[in-house]
Amino acid sequence: MIRPSNREQPEAAGTLLGRTLFGTAALVVFATLVCLIFVEQSSGLPFSMPRSWYTNRPLWYFTMLGALLAGWTLLRQGDASADDDSMEGQSGRFRRVVVYTRANCHLCDDAVSVLKRYSADLPPIETVDVDSDPALAQRFGNCVPVVEIDGKVRFRGRVNTGLLQRLIHHTKHTAETPSDAQQPDRTGT
C-alpha cells in the first residue's frame, strides 16, 4: 500500500542488510544440514559429527526446519521492505506534476493538499494560475483544478486518492518504457 509522506519511516539500510545476511546464513545452514543427512544416508560421512548428531536426530531435523523457515521469513521481509521503501522519497518515477488552479478555489486547495500528502512519491508540485494566461483560461475555462502528471491530464475537479495510489503503485512496479504514449491511462480520467 502506498503511504502518505507524513508517515515517513524508511527502514535503515543496515537493518535490511542484516536481514539479508541472516536470512542467507540460515538458508546456508539448512542446505548444509540437508547435504550432511543425504551424504550420511547414502555413503556415510568421511568425518565424525558431534555425538548429538547420532543420538538426537529429531533435534537436527527441527534445526534444519527452523533454519529454512527463518531464512525464508527474513529474506521475504527484506524483499517486502525493499518494495515498499526503496522508491519512497525518490521522485524519479514522475518527472513533473502541474496543478492548474485559480484564485479563491477551494477545490484547487484540496487538490494541492492531497498531492502534498504523497510528496514522497511525486516530484515538486507546480501550481499554475490559469487566469494569468489567456490561453490557459480559454483551455480550462471553469474546469479547475486540473492535475497534469508528465504532460498527461490525470485528474479534473478532484484528486481521487485511490486512483492516485494506484497510479503511484503502478509506476513503482512496472519497467519504464521508452515512450509515455505506450502507457495506457488507467486512472479512468
QUISUL-V534724 format. One record per backbone hydrogen bond with DSSP energy under -0.5 kcal/mol. NH is the residue of the N-H (numbers start at 0). CO is the residue of the C=O. If there is no record, write none. Layout:
BEGIN
NH,CO / NH,CO
END
This chain:
BEGIN
4,116 / 6,3 / 7,4 / 8,6 / 15,11 / 16,12 / 17,13 / 18,14 / 19,15 / 20,16 / 21,17 / 22,18 / 23,19 / 24,20 / 25,21 / 26,22 / 27,23 / 28,24 / 29,25 / 30,26 / 31,27 / 32,28 / 33,29 / 34,30 / 35,31 / 36,32 / 37,33 / 38,34 / 39,35 / 40,36 / 41,37 / 42,38 / 43,38 / 52,49 / 53,49 / 53,50 / 54,50 / 55,51 / 58,55 / 59,55 / 59,56 / 60,56 / 61,57 / 62,58 / 63,59 / 64,60 / 65,61 / 66,62 / 67,63 / 68,64 / 69,65 / 70,66 / 71,67 / 72,68 / 73,69 / 74,70 / 75,71 / 76,72 / 77,73 / 78,74 / 79,75 / 80,76 / 81,77 / 82,78 / 83,79 / 84,80 / 85,81 / 88,119 / 89,86 / 90,88 / 93,90 / 96,123 / 97,147 / 98,125 / 99,97 / 99,145 / 100,98 / 100,127 / 104,101 / 105,103 / 108,104 / 109,105 / 110,106 / 111,107 / 112,108 / 113,109 / 114,110 / 115,111 / 116,112 / 117,113 / 117,114 / 118,115 / 120,117 / 121,117 / 125,96 / 127,98 / 129,100 / 129,127 / 131,128 / 132,129 / 136,129 / 136,132 / 137,133 / 138,134 / 139,135 / 140,136 / 142,139 / 143,141 / 144,99 / 145,99 / 146,154 / 147,97 / 147,145 / 148,146 / 148,151 / 149,95 / 149,147 / 151,148 / 153,146 / 154,146 / 156,144 / 157,155 / 159,157 / 160,158 / 163,159 / 164,160 / 165,161 / 166,162 / 167,163 / 168,164 / 169,165 / 170,166 / 171,167 / 172,168 / 181,178 / 182,179 / 183,181 / 185,183
END
